[in-house]
């Protein structure tokens, strides 16, 4: 590449050259000089950079809050326990998908908790019957559900109407 340069009224063609380590090129005349030279033979004065100012900031070593690290590790342990209790990662993801769908339908996690609390009396006998059947070896199909007793029916209807709203 050739670029034109006007030095003291003269026109010169200046070749752009690659400078090596410890060298710099004068922007006025194109001469390659040592980096410590403060003034070129043509009269150009090189401006020194401010001392002590680094070119690029150095990466800082991150400082971790021990309390936060401890809480994070405890949470990881709780998640690992949950995954094991639910029978693996695929089953845990399936349960979370179901819970997210129910939260969306009830409006909030607290709303889902309210539905579960209202259904608890109706669900407890069913759970107890399933445990008894498993102990006897009489597993019923999972789709078959026990009808709630007359005492449990008002709570079930109340929850169903809340979920529909």
N, C-alpha and C positions, 0 to 999 in steps of 0.2 A: 504494500500500500504506500502511496506517495501522498503527502499532504503539503500544501503550500504554507509557508511561514514568512511573515514580514519582519525582518530584523533590521532596525535602523534604516528603514526605507529601501532595503534590498529585498528582492524576492529570491527565495531559495527553495529548492525541493528537499524535503526532509523525509528520509526513509524511517518508518517505524520499525524499530528493532526489538528483539527480545533481550531483556536484560537479565543477567544472572544474579545469583545470591550475592548480597553485599554491594550491589550496584543500583543506580537509578539513572533515568534519562532526563536530561534538561528539556523542559517543555518549550523553551525559547529557541535553542539551536539544535537540539536533538543529540547532543553529545552524551555519551555514556560515561558517568563519573562514579566515584565511590560514594557510598551512602553517608559518610561522615563529612563530605565536602559541603560547606555552607553557601558558597558562592561559585558559580560556574565562570569559566574564562570569558564567556560572552557578557557577563555582568548580571545574569539572573541570580537572585537571592532565594535560596530554598528556605521555606518557613518550617521551623521545627514544630513538631507536634507537642502538645502540652505534656510535660513529664508526669508520670504517675497515673495517667488515664489509660486504662487497658483498652485495647482495640475492641475486644468482645468481652462481655461479662462472663466470668467463670461460673460454671454450674455449682450451685450451693448444695452441700450435702443435706438431704432432707432430715428434719428433726421430727421424730415421732413422739406423740403424746402416749405415755405408757398406759394411762387409764383407757384411752381410746383403743389401743392395740389389744388390751386385755378384754375389753367388751367385744371387739370384733372376733377374737379367737373363741370367746364363749358362744357367740352367735353361730359361728361356723360349726362348733361342736353340737349346738342345738339342732341345726339343719341336718347334720350327719345322723343324729339320733332319729329325727323325724323320717328321713329317707329309709333308714333301717327298719323303723317301726311299721312303715307303710309297705314294706316289701320291695324296695328298690326305686331307682330313679324314674322308670317309666310309670310305675303306679303312683308315685308322688306327683308327677306332672299331670297325670289324669285326674287325680283328686283336686289339685290346684285349679285345673281347668273347670271342673264342676263347681268348685267354690266360687271362682270368679264369675261364672254364669249366674249362680244364685245371688251373689252380691249385686250384680247388675239388675236382676229382676226385683230384688227387695229394696234397692236404692242405696244401701250402705252395708258395711260389715255389721254395724249395730242392729240394722233391720233384720239381717239374716240371723243374728243371735236371738232377737226377739221371737222370730218364727220358731227357731229350735226350742227355745224355752217354752213356748206355748204348746208345741207338739210333744214335749218331753213326757207328759203323762200318757199320751196315746202311743208313743214309741216304746216306752219301757216294757210293757207286757210283751210286745212283739220280740224285743231283744231277749227277754228272759225265756220265751218259748223256743227261740232259735237255739239258745244255749242248751236247753233241756233236750231238744231234738237231736242236737249234735252228740250229746252225751249218750243218748239211746241209740244213735246210729241211724236215725230216721230223718235224714236231711230232706226238707221239702224244697221244691223249686224256688229259686230266688225271686221270681216274679210274683209269687203268691204271697199276699199280705193278709194279716189277721184284721178282721173288721173291729173297729173300736167299740167298746161297750157303750151303753146308753149314757153312762156318767162321763165318758170321754168324748162323746160326739159334739157337745157344744164347743169345746176347746178346738177341735179339729175344724169345725165349720167357721169359727172365728178366724183362725189362722188362714184358712183357704180364702176367705173374703178379704183379709188384709193383703194377701199375696196377689190377688186379682186386681186390687186397687192401685 
